[in-house]
């Protein structure tokens, strides 16, 4: 509505990370429509702050902003389970693994394998492992608490499919 009315600066009132992710994803489209700045107001009372979405989008770049919904959904959002942290999700180079994630109705095996490899990197950056079972086996024998073991590749597949669907929708 604001864009249709010619607004060049937009402030979105929301404390939700999901909203920030969507704003980053659509920032390029907003710019094509003539928007110069997008801000997200978060917090309450003395903790109110304004997040410069346009600046964050510039820092992250088009490639990362294009896959940020997939990275967010895969590492946990309002409708999916948490795997890793948002900090580790960004350090794991999501643009390398997720360019096609959720872009079609049905995932290919290679796209699911890329997503699994991405989540392995989210949980242990720089590891040579490519599937969760390898990481799980390694962590089992290197003094990790049982409750901290990553999921099996088999159970992760259901998570990946749920995330694919969420991202596609």
C-alpha positions, 0 to 999 in steps of 0.5 A, spaced: 500 500 500 505 504 501 509 503 495 503 504 491 502 511 494 509 513 492 512 512 499 520 512 498 521 510 506 517 505 509 517 503 517 514 496 518 512 495 526 514 488 528 518 484 533 518 478 529 524 475 525 520 472 520 518 479 518 525 481 517 527 475 513 521 477 508 523 484 508 530 482 506 528 477 501 523 483 498 528 489 498 530 488 491 523 488 489 522 494 493 528 498 490 525 497 483 518 500 485 522 506 488 523 505 495 529 508 498 529 506 505 525 500 509 526 500 517 523 495 522 521 498 528 522 493 534 522 493 541 518 496 546 519 502 551 526 504 552 528 498 548 525 501 541 530 501 536 529 501 528 533 496 524 535 499 517 533 493 513 536 497 506 543 497 509 543 490 512 540 488 505 546 492 502 551 488 506 548 481 505 548 482 498 542 480 493 545 472 493 544 471 500 538 476 501 535 471 495 536 465 500 535 468 507 528 465 507 530 458 506 536 459 511 531 461 516 526 456 515 531 450 515 534 453 522 528 454 525 522 459 524 515 459 527 513 453 523 519 449 523 524 446 528 530 449 530 537 446 528 543 450 529 543 458 531 541 464 526 549 466 527 551 459 524 546 459 519 549 465 516 556 463 517 555 457 513 554 460 506 547 459 505 548 462 498 552 456 496 547 451 498 540 454 497 539 457 491 534 452 488 531 451 495 523 451 495 523 454 488 519 448 485 513 444 487 517 438 488 525 437 490 530 433 487 534 429 491 540 433 489 537 439 492 535 436 498 542 433 499 545 440 498 540 442 504 542 437 508 550 439 507 548 446 509 545 444 515 551 439 517 555 446 516 551 450 520 552 445 526 559 444 525 562 449 520 568 447 516 567 439 517 568 435 511 562 431 512 556 432 507 551 428 511 548 428 518 549 421 519 557 422 519 556 428 523 552 424 528 557 418 528 563 423 529 560 427 535 557 420 538 565 418 539 567 425 541 564 426 548 558 430 546 552 429 550 547 424 547 541 430 548 546 434 543 547 429 538 544 432 531 538 428 528 539 422 523 539 423 516 533 419 515 529 424 520 532 430 517 529 428 511 522 429 514 524 436 516 527 438 509 521 436 506 517 440 511 522 446 510 521 445 502 514 446 502 514 452 507 519 455 503 515 454 496 508 456 499 
